[in-house]
């Protein structure tokens, strides 16, 4: 079945966590997001068969989903989408998106089909296999890392990375003996196309998730200034806990916006406070790289975590009893937690101390498990897209 064993591409990309500023970012304030050590892995293999085959075991799809070239060639307008800029989901390609929906109802599959059709022009069959450390729909950027892996793998397997012979593309930046990352211009292309996949899945995404997943490390973001990379990120340890409570990000965001419009005199000062917390976090990071005072950094971030969680939960109304329970349990171990992302359920992050022993972490995870939660240890500031050598 395999036509060219050299045409097997293995790629991984990180999930993301929002440290501070969620929801306030919608009101024009600063948000900080960072790459996680939890990653999505993707293998793309060219095959002799003229088909698109995808395996998604993390979604319970352990069998292969398959579409033939003949079936996919009916997708309207895909040949007219020649560049990132020519794809506008809300305008010229509605029929294309409608055709995708008739083939499969799952947004992730629709995104994968779209990106394969547009980037490959159906020139060759592929088998794509995904495996992820990230929980689905928990606000940790699982879809962003999914789309980044997919785009990066497709561009590479179909040799679509040519960018005019710029100086950056004469070589790759070696990360270690087993992984490498493309040049900056290639990463920009991956980021742009993966955002189109995010649009299919989420409508009007901010672009934060795919940007963190592509470039890694961390970013600050405001609606006015856009995304700004952050290079100096302390290696903080987190415990990420999934409440397993589903929620609608759209509804939660609309609730914050409506509350802000109705009670502007009350809500705007809270948004400013959250903005100041984000900026204090950035200042604390900079100070750490000057004086390397780990204890002072830890105390500062712990205070910001408590304040940000209280403001989001009590004032913005995006808390949940499960998130408060996680904060209460973690404090019994001398640790501090806050909601991350949309709130209303989803995930919480707990800041672990550098001195927190593994036995204590395991005890905390066991205690959280008794309440029906699932937890993962992670570090922040991780590298973005990586190819296996």
C-alpha positions in Angstrom: 0.0 0.0 0.0 2.9 2.4 0.7 4.3 4.0 -2.4 7.4 5.7 -0.9 8.5 4.9 2.6 10.7 8.0 2.6 7.5 10.0 2.3 6.4 9.5 5.9 6.4 12.6 8.0 6.2 12.7 11.8 5.3 16.0 13.4 4.2 17.2 16.9 2.9 20.5 18.2 2.1 21.6 21.8 -1.2 22.5 23.4 -1.6 25.8 25.1 -2.7 27.2 28.5 -3.8 30.7 29.3 -2.0 31.9 32.4 -3.8 35.2 32.8 -6.2 37.5 31.0 -8.9 35.1 29.7 -12.2 36.9 29.0 -10.6 40.3 29.7 -8.9 39.9 26.3 -12.3 40.1 24.7 -12.6 43.6 26.3 -9.3 44.7 24.8 -7.0 43.7 27.7 -3.8 41.7 27.9 -3.7 37.9 27.8 -0.8 35.6 28.3 -0.7 32.1 26.7 2.1 29.5 26.7 2.9 26.2 25.0 2.6 23.1 27.1 4.6 19.9 27.4 1.4 18.1 26.5 1.5 17.6 22.7 -0.4 16.3 19.7 1.6 13.9 17.4 0.8 13.2 13.8 2.1 10.8 11.2 1.4 11.4 7.5 2.2 8.7 5.0 1.8 8.8 1.2 0.0 5.7 0.0 -0.6 4.2 -3.5 -4.3 4.2 -3.1 -6.0 7.5 -4.3 -7.7 8.1 -1.0 -7.7 10.2 2.2 -7.5 8.0 5.3 -7.5 9.4 8.8 -7.2 7.6 12.2 -8.3 9.5 15.4 -8.0 7.0 18.3 -8.3 9.8 20.9 -11.8 10.6 19.6 -12.8 6.9 19.9 -12.3 6.5 16.1 -10.0 3.6 16.2 -11.1 2.5 12.8 -9.8 4.3 9.7 -12.1 6.9 8.1 -11.7 6.8 4.3 -12.7 9.0 1.4 -11.6 8.2 -2.2 -10.4 10.8 -4.7 -13.5 10.4 -6.7 -15.7 11.2 -3.6 -13.6 14.2 -2.7 -13.4 15.7 -6.2 -17.0 16.7 -5.8 -16.1 19.3 -3.3 -17.0 22.6 -4.9 -14.4 25.4 -5.4 -11.4 23.7 -3.9 -9.4 24.4 -7.0 -10.1 28.1 -6.8 -8.6 28.3 -3.3 -5.0 28.9 -4.2 -3.7 30.8 -1.2 -4.4 31.5 2.5 -5.8 34.9 1.6 -8.3 33.5 -0.9 -10.1 31.4 1.7 -12.8 33.3 3.5 -15.2 30.9 5.2 -18.0 33.5 5.7 -18.0 34.7 2.1 -16.9 33.0 -1.1 -16.7 29.3 0.0 -20.0 28.7 1.7 -20.8 26.0 -0.8 -17.5 24.3 -0.2 -18.1 24.2 3.5 -21.6 22.9 3.0 -20.2 20.1 0.9 -17.7 19.3 3.7 -20.6 19.1 6.1 -22.4 16.5 3.9 -19.3 14.3 3.9 -18.8 14.3 7.7 -20.5 16.2 10.6 -17.4 16.4 12.8 -15.7 19.8 12.6 -12.2 18.3 13.0 -12.8 15.9 10.1 -14.1 18.8 8.0 -11.0 20.8 8.7 -8.8 17.9 7.8 -10.7 17.3 4.6 -10.5 20.9 3.6 -6.8 21.3 4.3 -6.0 18.1 2.4 -8.1 19.0 -0.6 -6.7 22.6 -0.8 -3.1 21.8 -0.1 -2.7 18.5 -2.0 -5.1 19.3 -4.9 -5.8 15.5 -4.6 -2.4 14.8 -6.2 -1.7 11.8 -4.0 -3.4 9.6 -1.4 -2.4 9.9 2.3 -2.9 8.1 5.5 -2.9 10.4 8.6 -2.7 9.1 12.2 -3.2 11.4 15.2 -2.3 10.8 18.8 -2.6 13.4 21.5 -1.8 14.0 25.2 -4.4 16.7 25.3 -8.0 16.3 26.4 -10.5 17.2 23.7 -12.7 20.3 24.3 -11.0 21.3 27.6 -9.6 24.6 26.5 -6.0 23.4 26.1 -5.7 24.0 22.4 -6.3 20.5 21.2 -7.8 21.7 17.9 -5.0 24.3 17.4 -2.3 21.6 17.7 -4.4 19.3 15.5 -4.5 21.8 12.7 -0.9 22.9 13.0 0.3 19.2 12.8 -2.0 18.6 9.9 -0.8 21.6 7.9 2.8 21.2 8.7 2.8 17.5 7.7 0.8 18.1 4.4 3.0 21.0 3.3 6.1 18.9 3.9 4.9 15.6 2.4 3.8 17.4 -0.7 7.0 19.6 -0.9 5.0 22.9 -0.7 7.5 24.8 1.5 9.3 26.7 -1.3 9.5 30.4 -0.4 11.9 32.0 -2.9 15.2 30.8 -1.5 15.3 33.2 1.5 18.4 33.0 3.7 16.3 31.4 6.5 15.4 28.5 4.3 19.0 27.4 3.5 18.9 25.3 6.6 16.8 24.3 9.5 17.2 25.2 13.2 18.2 22.0 14.9 16.6 21.6 18.4 18.4 18.4 19.4 19.5 15.1 18.0 15.9 13.9 17.2 13.9 17.0 16.3 14.1 20.1 14.1 11.8 23.0 13.3 11.3 24.8 9.9 12.5 28.4 9.3 10.5 31.4 10.4 9.0 32.0 7.0 7.8 28.4 6.8 6.3 28.7 10.3 4.4 31.7 9.2 2.9 29.8 6.4 1.9 26.9 8.8 0.4 29.4 11.2 -1.7 31.1 8.4 -3.1 27.8 7.0 -3.8 26.3 10.4 -5.9 29.4 11.3 -8.1 28.5 8.3 -8.6 25.1 9.8 -9.5 26.7 13.1 -12.0 28.9 11.3 -13.8 25.8 10.0 -13.9 24.3 13.5 -14.7 27.5 15.5 -16.0 30.2 13.2 -14.1 33.2 14.4 -11.1 32.1 16.5 -8.6 34.6 17.9 -5.6 32.8 16.4 -3.9 32.4 19.8 -4.1 28.6 19.9 -2.6 27.9 16.5 0.0 30.6 17.0 1.2 29.2 20.3 1.1 25.7 18.8 3.2 26.8 15.8 5.8 29.0 17.4 5.8 27.6 20.9 7.2 29.4 24.0 4.6 32.0 25.0 2.8 35.0 23.7 1.0 38.1 25.0 -2.1 39.2 23.1 -4.3 42.2 22.9 -6.9 43.0 20.2 -5.1 46.3 19.5 -1.5 45.0 19.2 -2.2 41.4 18.2 0.2 38.6 19.1 3.6 39.3 20.6 6.1 36.4 21.1 7.6 36.1 24.6 11.1 34.6 24.7 11.8 34.7 28.4 9.5 32.3 30.2 10.5 30.6 33.5 10.2 26.8 33.5 7.1 26.8 35.7 5.5 23.5 36.7 1.7 23.0 36.4 -0.9 20.5 37.3 -3.7 20.7 34.8 -7.0 19.3 36.0 -10.0 18.6 33.8 -13.3 19.1 35.6 -15.0 17.0 32.9 -17.8 19.7 32.9 -18.6 20.7 29.3 -19.5 24.3 28.5 -20.0 26.6 25.6 -17.1 29.1 25.2 -19.4 31.2 23.0 -22.1 31.5 25.6 -19.6 32.3 28.4 -17.9 35.0 26.3 -21.2 36.5 25.4 -22.2 36.6 29.1 -19.1 38.6 30.0 -19.6 41.0 27.1 -23.2 41.6 28.0 -22.4 42.1 31.7 -19.7 44.6 30.7 -22.1 46.5 28.5 -24.9 46.5 31.1 -22.7 47.4 34.1 -19.7 49.1 32.4 -18.9 51.3 35.4 -18.5 48.1 37.5 -17.0 45.7 35.0 -14.4 47.9 33.3 -12.4 48.5 36.5 -12.3 44.7 37.0 -11.1 44.2 33.4 -8.4 46.8 34.1 -7.4 44.8 37.2 -7.0 41.6 35.2 -5.0 43.5 32.6 -2.7 44.8 35.4 -2.3 41.2 36.6 -1.2 40.1 33.2 1.3 43.0 33.0 2.6 42.2 36.5 3.2 38.6 35.4 5.3 39.8 32.5 7.2 42.1 34.8 7.8 39.2 37.2 9.1 37.1 34.4 11.6 39.8 33.4 12.7 40.3 37.0 13.3 36.6 37.4 15.7 36.6 34.5 17.6 39.4 36.2 17.9 38.2 39.7 16.9 34.4 39.4 14.9 34.7 42.6 12.7 31.6 42.3 11.0 32.0 45.6 10.0 35.6 44.9 8.7 34.6 41.5 6.7 31.8 43.0 5.1 34.0 45.6 4.2 36.7 43.0 2.6 34.2 40.6 0.7 32.5 43.4 -0.8 35.8 44.4 -1.8 36.7 40.9 -3.4 33.2 40.5 -5.6 33.8 43.5 -6.6 37.3 42.4 -7.3 36.4 38.8 -9.4 33.4 39.8 -11.5 35.5 42.2 -12.1 38.2 39.6 -13.0 35.8 36.9 -15.3 33.7 39.1 -16.9 36.4 41.2 -17.0 39.4 38.9 -17.0 38.0 35.4 -19.3 35.2 36.4 -17.4 32.4 34.6 -16.6 30.3 37.6 -18.0 26.9 38.5 -18.3 24.9 41.7 -15.8 22.3 40.4 -13.2 25.0 39.7 -13.6 26.3 43.2 -13.3 22.8 44.6 -10.0 22.3 42.8 -8.7 25.5 44.3 -9.9 24.4 47.8 -8.3 21.0 47.5 -5.0 22.3 46.2 -4.7 24.9 49.0 -4.8 21.9 51.4 -1.4 21.0 49.9 -0.2 24.6 50.0 -0.7 25.2 46.3 -2.7 27.7 44.3 -5.2 27.2 41.4 -7.2 29.1 38.9 -9.5 28.5 36.1 -8.0 28.6 32.6 -9.6 29.4 29.3 -13.4 29.9 29.1 -14.2 28.7 32.7 -17.7 27.4 33.5 -16.0 24.0 33.9 -13.3 22.9 31.6 -9.8 23.0 33.2 -8.0 24.5 36.1 -4.3 25.0 36.5 -2.4 24.5 39.8 1.1 26.1 40.2 3.5 23.5 41.6 6.5 24.7 43.5 10.0 23.8 42.4 10.3 22.0 45.7 7.0 20.1 45.5 7.9 16.5 45.7 6.4 13.9 43.4 4.8 12.1 46.3 2.8 15.3 47.2 1.8 15.7 43.5 0.6 12.1 43.4 -1.4 12.7 46.6 -3.0 15.8 45.2 -3.9 13.9 42.0 -5.4 11.1 44.0 -7.5 13.5 46.0 -8.7 15.3 42.8 -9.5 11.9 41.3 -11.8 11.1 44.2 -14.0 14.0 43.0 -14.1 12.7 39.5 -11.4 14.9 38.0 -8.4 13.9 35.8 -5.0 15.6 36.1 -1.8 15.9 34.1 1.6 17.3 35.0 3.0 19.8 32.5 5.6 22.5 32.1 5.2 25.8 30.2 7.2 27.6 27.7 7.7 24.5 25.6 8.9 24.5 21.9 6.3 24.8 19.1 6.1 22.7 16.0 8.7 20.0 15.8 9.5 17.5 13.0 11.2 14.2 13.8 14.5 13.8 12.0 
